[in-house]
Amino acid sequence: MNENHPALNALRAVEQRYPNVWSLADDLQSQFKTAGKHREGSVFSDAEGHMLSYRLQGASKPNQAFHPALFGALVSWRPTKGIYHFHPALYEALIETDLDGEIPSSLLLRMPGYAVYIETPASENMPYPIEGFFAYLSRMGKQDELQIVALLKQDEQSHDKDPAPLRDVILYSLPLGNHPVSDLLRLHFERGEAEASETGTPKRKYSEIADDTKLIIEHVVSSILSLLLYLCSEQPEIDNWTPPEPKAKFFGTKRRLLAAKEAMSWDVGLRIGAALDLSAKQDRESANEGGSGITVRPHIRRAHWHSFWVGKRGAQTLSLRWLPPIAVNTDGSEKLPAVIRQVQGDHHAQG
């Protein structure tokens, strides 16, 4: 594992500046009696992250070294420290895929852990210069949100002696529910969360954004959600993956989550990515040879939904599954490792 990884650098930067950050986060939960009251899949809410930032940094934004949203992301990510690296070909295939159809946003409750960090390598299809993003669930009381906190690439030419590189992150706070994933960005702007907007314009409405800017933002959010949805699918191809198991310890009567001893890096889509690379190579060779070719080469079938009724007649419910990009005509594609996570209603299962 690269110890100079952006996610680990963010964690260390917060710890070095605020050595008491984690104990204060634990105390904050106890003080407001929220420990154990977070809804399933969530251990720290966005509101608590902002309160933690206020206690550590005060309310003056120009003097803040770290964006308040980052605290919630790190508190949630620290117990497992899962980092996901997609095969380049699968990465490109996913970020190029638009999120069409009625994909319920509630499926994003099926993240593999309290929080994940997904790398976003430079690509022509990723117009924002981000290193990667944290994703975690903020679920307490009536709140049911997915928090996306993306780390901007740092200017290596900067000579600032005391830089504050993690104050200007890209934040999306997305309300989850039965509405489709395609509505999340519109809902995000309609709620008027000023600090979630890259432009910094207070309470900017979605309808007021210029069309060209809106297209870029929509594509970036769609790309981020496509990567995350793949991890939330029933059968993601993750090399040597095992469900992350956060550990806890009691200090007196207080139960506290412990930090994972080391970060775990997972390769995603190695076989599917290899199939995509092979397909691209064969297409190039076919074009150079001038052949028409009718063989169905290895490729990715577009992600789609499969809905079906379950239960006894008269008491049936509609079940919906998101089927991830499927390798077609690939040796062994039918033997992809099964990682099944079933969700019923508001239930979240890890592993």
N, C-alpha and C positions, 0 to 999 in steps of 0.2 A: 504494500500500500504506500503510495506517495505521501510522505509526511508534509509535503508542501501543497497539498490539495486545497483548493479554495474553500471547501466546506470546513476543513479542519483549521485553516487559517482564520476563518471567521470565528470559530469556537474559541481558539486560543487568544485572539485579539480581545474578545469580550472578557475572558477569564483574567488576562493580564491587567486590563484596565480596572476591572471590578472583581477582585478576588472573592468577594462575598456574594456574588450574583446567584449561585445555585441555592445556598442556604436561605437567601432572601426570597427566592422563588418558592421554596418549600414553606417558609413562614407565611408568605402571602396567601397561599392556599389555605393554610390552617386558620389564619386570622379571619378570612371571609367564609370559613367553613365550606369551602368548595371541594376539598379533598374527598374523593369518592363520589361526588355528585356530578362529575362530568359524564356526559352520555358516552356510550360505548365507542371506543376508538379514539377518544380525546383525553388528554391529560393536562392540557393547559390552554386556556381560551385566549383569544385575541385581546379581550379586555384586560386580562391579567398581564399579558405581555406589555400593554401600554402602561398599566399601573407600575409594573416592575421598572420600565424605562423611566417613568416619572421619579421614582424613588432613587434611582441611580444617577440620572442625568439632569433632573429638573425639567422644567417645562419650556425652556428656551431652545427652540429648534436649531438656531445657528451654532449653538455650543454643543450640540449632541454629536458624539462620535459615531453612534450607531442608530439606525432607524428603529423606532419602537417595535415594528413588526418583526424585526429580526430576533428579538428576545423570545417571543412566543415560538418561533420556528426552532430556535436552538434548544429551548427547554424540552420541546416535544421530540426533537431528533437525538438529543444526547443519550437517552437510554439504549438506543440500538445502533446509531451511527451507520445506517445503511446507505451506500452510494451505488447508483446504478449507471452502468456504462453500456450504451446500445451499440451493436455492430453498426458500422457506418452506413451500410446499404439499407438495413432495416430502419435506422434513424431517419435517413432521407425519405424512405417510403412513407413513414408515419407522419413526418412533418409536412409532407406534400398532400396528405389526405385531408379533405374537408370533412367536417363533422356534420354530415347531412342526416336527415331522418329524425325520428322521435326517440332519441337516446335519452332515457331519464337520467338526470344529473345525480340521482341518489346512488347510482352505481359507483360513484367516486368515493362512497363510504367504504369501499372494499380495498383500501390501501394495505400493502404488506407491512404493517407496523404503524406506530403512532405518527411517524413522519418519515419521509424519504427525501433523498437528495438525488436529482437526476442531472447528469452532465449534458450540456448542450454545445457540442463542438461547433466551430465556425462553419457556416454554410450559406450559400446564396439564398436558400429558402428560410433562413433565420435572420431577418433583417436587424434585429436588436443585438448589440454586442454583449451578450450575457455568458458568464462562465457555466451557469447551471442554475437550478432553482430548488428550494425547499418546498415541500407540500405537506401540510398537516391539517387536521380537522379541529375546528373550534366549535365544540358542541356542549353548551351548558344552558340550562333553562330552555327557552324557546329558540335560542340561537342554534343554527345548523349550517355551518359555513365551511367552505374549503379555502384555506389561506395559501396563496402562492407568493413566495418571496424569492425573487430572482436576484442573483448577484451580478452586478455589472462588471465587465472586464476592467481591470485597472490599467492606467496609463503607466507603462514601465519607464517612460521618460520623465515622469514627474520628479521634481527635486524638492518637493515640500518636506520639510524636516518633521512635521507632525501631521501627516495626512489623516483624513477621516474618510477612508474609502468605503465604509459600509453604511454611511448615512443615506446615500442616494441609491436605494435599491428600487426595483420595480415590484410593486405590490398589486395583487388582485385579490379581492375578498369576494368570493362567489357563493351566493346562497343556494344550498342544495335542496332538492325536493323532487316532486313528480314532474316538474317542468323539464323540457329537454335541455341538453347540454348547450345546444346552439343559442339558447336564450340567456346564458349566464353573463356574457359580457354586457348585453343591454341592461340587464338587471343591476349589474355592478355599477354602471354609470348612472342609472336612474335613481339609485339610492343616494347619490351625491356624496360618495366617500372621496373627498378631495385628495387625501394623501395616497389613494390607490391609483390616481391618474398620473401617467408619465409626464404630462404637460405641466402639472402643478397648478392648473387653473382651478380655483375653489368652486366646488359644486358644479362642475361642467356637465351639461346634459349630453347624453349620447347623441341626440338628434342635432346638436350644435357642432359636432366634430366634422371637420372637412372630410369629404368622401375619400380622398386619397389617403389621408391619415387614418381614417376609420378602417380602410381595407388592410393597412399594415398592422394596426392593432389587432384586428380580428384574426389575421393570419397568425400572428405571434401567439395569441391566446389559444387558437385552435391547435397549433403545433404543440404547445405545452400540454394541453389537455389530451391530445392523442397519445403522447408518450406516457402520461399518467394512466390513461385508460387501459393501455396495454398491460401495465402492471396490475391493474384491477380486474383483468379478464380472468376467466376460469382456467385457462391453460396457457399462461405465459411461459415462454422458453427462457428460463433463467439458469445459467450454468451453475451446477452444484449448489443450488439454492435450498436453504432450509428456513423455516419461519423464524424471524428474529424473536427472541424471548427476553424482554427486559427483566432485570432483576430488581428486587426491592428489599429493603431492610427496615426494621422497626427501631426507632430511636425513642425509647420510652413508649408513649402511646401513638407516636407519629410514624406513619408508614411513608417512607421516601424511596423514590426510584433512584437507582444507582446508575452512574455513567457506565456505558460499555467500555471495557478495557481498551479496545482498539476498534477502529473503523473496519467495516466489512465492505469490500468492493465486489459487486456482482456483474458479470458479463451477461448481456441480454441479447438473445436472437442470433447466436453464433451460426446455427445451422440454416435458419431462414435467411440470414444475411449472406451466407456463402452461396445459397441458391440464387439470390438476387444478383450477386456478382457474376455467377456463371451465366445467368440469363443475359445480362448486359454484354458479356464477352461474346456469347454466341450471336447475339444480334449484330454486334459490330462486325464479326467475321462474316456473317451472312450478307450484310450490306456490302462489304468489300468484295465478296465473291459474286455479287449480283444475283444471288439465289432468291427464289420466292419463298420456299420453305413453308410447310403447313403443320409441322410438328409443334405440339403444345410444349413449349419449353418451361423449365422451372420459373415460377413467378409467384407473386403474392396476389391472392384473390382479395378483393376489397372487403374491408371489415363491414359486417352487416348484423342485423338483429334477427333473432329467432324467438318468436313468442309462442306459447302453448298453454293450454289449460291443465291445471292439476287439481286433484281432490275429487270427492264424490259428486255425482250429479245433484244439482241443487245447492251445492256448497263449494262450487268451483271458484278458483282464483286464477287470474292470469299471471303467468310467470314469464319473465323476459330476460334473455341472456344476450350479452354483447359478445359476438364471436370475433376474435381478433383476426388480423391478416393471416390467412392460411396458406402455407406453402403447397403449391400444386405441382405434381409431377416431379417431386423431389425424393430421392432415395431416403427411406426411413422417416419421412415426414409424418407418417401415421404413428410413429413411436415417440413423439415429443413428450417430455415428462409432464405428467398430470399433476397440477397443483390446483385442487378444487377448493373454492371458498364460496359457500352458499350464504345468501343473504335473504332473510325473510322479513319483510316490512322494515322495521327500524333496527334490526339486529345486525351486528357487525362481527364477523369472525375472522380472526387472523390465523393463517395457516390453512 
